[in-house]
């Protein structure tokens, strides 16, 4: 599973069994996705190797639903930011959010 950054900052998430080959296919327009070919150059932001393809697909589906900020936090290994972003979207969190935190930055 991997996350690519396209020209202009857009993010693309997918699954492959060979990240290097997948990136090359996207760069050359040989992948199933015209989205990435038209938005090059591409940058590999993050990837994870899974033992089972089912695990990778499951994780990819979850990540695709995430905001760009969450995907970037994942790519940067920022667990604290992921936690803050997850709490920020939780509607009950708005009601009971701790005072002194400035969420306008997120």
Secondary structure, 3 states (H helix, E strand, C coil): CEEEECCCCCEEEECCCCHHHHHHHHHHCCCCCHHHHCCCCCEEEEECCCCCHHHHHHHHHHHHCCCHHHHHHHHCCCHHHHHHHHHHHCHHHHHHCCCCCCHHHC
